[in-house]
Amino acid sequence: MSPELDVLEREIARKGHHRLDMVIELTRLRKRFRLAGAARAELAEIKDEWHTVHYKWWIITLSGVLTFFVLSYFYYTQLGWYADQRHLPPSSDWLLNRLPQVNLMPVLSWGWLGLHLYAAAVAVLYYPRKLPLILLTLGLFMFIRSTFIFLSPIGAPHGIMDMSKLDYFFNRVMGVLTFNNEFVFSGHTSFPFLFYLLFETRAQKTIFLGGSIVMAVSVLLTRNHYTVDVLGAYFISYSIYRLSLGLYAGYVRPLFLLQSALAPLTPSVPKA
C-alpha cells in the first residue's frame, strides 16, 4: 500500500472513532436531558399537589385524624403487651403442614421496612390532600386488628421462625412495632394491600400489591402466620378500607367542607 493511501486510511479511522465518540456523547447528553426533564415534571407534579391543599382546615382535619392514629397505636401496644403475657396453645393447618420452611426473615424485616418508608414518601409527596383519609384508614386498621389479637385464643403455629431471635431489625422493634402473639390477621400482608387500595397510579398499585403477595408467601414459609391469617387479611383489610371511606365521606369530609364554607374569604394577591 502506498504511503498516501496509508495516511488516508488512518485519517478515515481517526474520523470514524471521533464520530463514534460524538454519538456516544450525544446519547449520554440526551439521556441526561430526559432524566432532568422527568425530574422537573415530577417536582412540578408534587408542587401542584401541595398547591391545591387548603392549609388551614387541612391542618385542623389532619390533626384530629393524627390524634386518632396515635391513640390507636397506643391501644395496639397495650393489647399487644397483654397478648404476649398469655400462654396460648400452638397449632397448624392443612397448608402449613405441606409447605417447606424457608428463612425469609430479611424479606419480612428489611423488605417490610422499605415498603413502609416508600409508602410514607409517596403519601407525603403525592397525596397531601389524601393524608387524613390515609391516617384514618391506618388508625382504624390498628384499632380493629388489635381487638382481634386480644380476642384470639390460638398461639403461634408449630415450627414458627422467631423473628425476635433470628432477625437484627425485629430484635430491636419487638414490643414496640410488633409482638410475639399477634397472628389474627397478618399485618405484613395487610399494610401493603391497604396502600394498594389507597394509592392511585398503576406503578404504585403494582408495587404494593406485589409487596403484599410477597409478604403473604413469606409469612407462610416462615410459619409466622396461619393460612387463615393471610387469606383473612385481604377481606378484612378491604372491609376496613370501605369503612374508612364511609366514615371519611360521611363525617370527616362534610365537617371539612363546612369549615371551609364558613371561613372568611380572603382576596387573592397576584404574583409579582
N, C-alpha and C positions, 0 to 999 in steps of 0.2 A: 504494500500500500504506500502511495506517495505521501511525503510529509504534509502536503496541503490537505489531502483527504483525512489524514490522521488528526490534524488540528481541527478540521471541520467536524469530525465525529466527536471529539472531546467537547467542542463548543455546544453541539446539539445535546450531548448527555448532560452538560452543566445546566443548560437552559431547561432541560426536562426535569432535572432534580429541583431547580428553582421553582418551576411551575407546580410541581407536586407539593413543595413546601407551602406555596401560596394557597393551594387548595386546602391543605390541612389547616392552615391558619385561619382561612376564611370559614371553614366548617366549625372550628373552635369558637370563633367570634359569633357566628350565627347561633350556636348553642348557648353561649353566654347571654346573648341578646334575648333569646326565647325565655331563658330562665329568669332574667331580670324582668321581662315583661310579665311573666306569670307571677312573680313575687309582687310586682306593683299591682296587678289585678287582685291578688289575694289580699293585700293590705287595703286596697280600696273597698273590697267587699266587707272586710272587718270594720273599717271606718264607717261605712254606710249602715251596717247593722247597729252600731253603737249610736249613730246619729238619730236613729228612729226611736231611741229609748226616751220615755217621759220620766226624767230622772227623779223628780220629787216623789211622785206616787209609786214609781218603781222601787225606790229605796224603802218606802214605807211597807209595801207589799212584801218585798224580799226579806225585810227584817222580821216580819211576822212569820213567814214560812220558815226562815232560818231558825227562829226560836223553836218552832215545832220540830224541825230536823234535829236540833241539839237535844231536846227533851226525848225524842225517840231514840237517839243514840244512848242517852243516859239510861233509859228503860232497857235497852238491849244489854248494856254492860251489867246491870243489876240482875236481870234474869239469866244472862249467860253465866255469871258467877254462881248463881243458885243452881243452875243445871250441872255445873262442874262439881258440885258437892254431893250429888246423888250417885249412888252405885246402881246403875241400870243393867239389866240382862243383855248380853250381846246376842246377835242373831245373824242371819244371812238370808239370801233369796235365790231364786232359780237362776237368774242371770249371773250373779256374782260367783256362784258355785261353778260356773262354766267358763268364766273369763280368766285369762292369765293375770298374774300380779306383776305389775311393771312400776318401777320407781320413776315417777314423773313429777317429783317434787319441784324441780326448777320451773316447770310449766305452771304449777299451782301457786308458786310464790312469786317469782320474778315476772312471769307472764301475766299473772293476775294484777300485780302492781303496775306493770307497764300499761295494761288496758285501762286501769282506773286513772292513771296520770294522763293518758291520751284523751280519755273521756272528759276529764276536768278541763283540759286545754280547749277541746272542741266546744264544750258548753260555754266557757267564758268568752272565747273569741268570736264564735259564730252564732250563738243563741242567747244573747243577753236578755232579750225580751222574754225568752222561754225559761230563764233561770228559776223564777218562782214555781213554775209547773214541775221542773226537773227536781227541785229540792222537795216539793210536796210529795212527788211520787216516791222518791227515795226514803223520805221520812215515813210515809205510810208503809212502805215495804219493810223497813226495820221494825216498826211497831207490830205489824201483823206477824212477821216471821219470828220475832222474839216471843210472842204469845204461843205460837206453835211449838217452839223449843221448850217453853215452860211446861206445856201440857203433854209433851211427848213422853211415853213410858218405856221407850226402847233405847238401849245403849248402842255402842259402836258395833259396826259389822265385824265378824270374825276375820282376823288377819289384817286389820287396819294398819296402814303405814303411818306412824305417828309423826305428824308434821312438826310438832314442837321439838322432837328429838333429832329428826333427820334433815331439817332444813334450817339454815342460818337465819333467814328472814323471819320465818314463823316462830322461831325460838324466841325472838325479841318482841314480837307483837302479840304473842299468846296472852290472853287475859285482857287485851285492850281492843284489838281489831277482830279477834277470833277466839273461840273457846273450844274445849275438847268435846263437849256433848251437844253440839248444835248440828243435828242431822236433818231434821224436817224443816224446811226443804233446802236444797243446795243453793247456797249463796254464790258459789263460784259460777254456777250455771245461770242464775237469775240476774245478777247485776249486768253482765254484758247483754243479755236479752232485753232488759229494760232500756239500755242505751240504744239498742237496735230499734226499739219501738219509738223512742223519743227523738232520735236524730233523723235527718231528712234526706241527705244525699245518698246516692247509690253506693259510693265508696265507703262512707261511714257505716251504712247498714251492713254492707258486705263484711267489713272488718269485725263488727261487733257480733253479728250472727255467727260468723266463723269462729270468733273467740269463744262464744257461748258453747258451741258444739265441741270445740277442743277441750274446754274445761269440763264439760259433761263426760266425755270419754275418759279424761284424766282422773276425775274423782272416782270413777268406777274401777279403773285399772289399779288405783292405789288403795281401793277399799275404803275411801274416805266418806262414801255415801252409799245408801241403798239405791236400788234402781228406781223405786217409787219416789225417792227424794229428787232425782234428776227429772223424771217424767213430770212429776207434780210441779216442779219449778216453772215449767213453761206455762202451764194452765193457770197457776196461782199468780205468777208474775203478770200475765196478760190481764187477769181479773183486777189486780191492783192498779195496773195502768188505766184500765177503763174506769175504775172507781175514782182515781185521781183526776182524770179528765172531767168526770161528772161533778166532783167537788169543786174543781177549779172553775168550770163553766157556770156552776150554779151558785157559788158563794164568793170565791176569791175574785174572779174577774168582774162580776157585777159591782162589787164594792170598789174595785179599782176604777171602773168606768164612772161610778157615781162621784167618787172623789175628784176625778179629772174634770167632770162636768161642773162641779161646784168650785173648782179652782178659779181664781181671778184671772181674766185674760190679760196677757202682757203683750204689748206691741212688739213685733219682731224688729230687730235692729239690722239694717242692711250692712253687709260686709263692706269694708273699705276696699 
